Amino acid sequence: MRDVLKTNDPVLLNFAEVMLSDAGIEAVVFDGHMSVMDGSLGILPRRLMVTDEDFERAKRLLADALQQGAPER
């Protein structure tokens, strides 16, 4: 398995997980309970993991989705 996203943002993590699920890509969140170890400060990022076979496709899907949602400068 490979991490396709590392983030402290629970909303972004959920968005990415749903995007991948809708595309038929199974994703698993690693380190979801690590905040207990850091005093629940949320400083340790959570990792969204996909299989090696799905990694490139998942990476493209998330990059496209996040690019579309980025504000124009």
Secondary structure, DSSP 8 states (H G I E B T S, - for coil): -EEEEEES-HHHHHHHHHHHHHTT---EEESTTGGGTTTS---S-EEEEE-GGGHHHHHHHHHHHHHHHS---
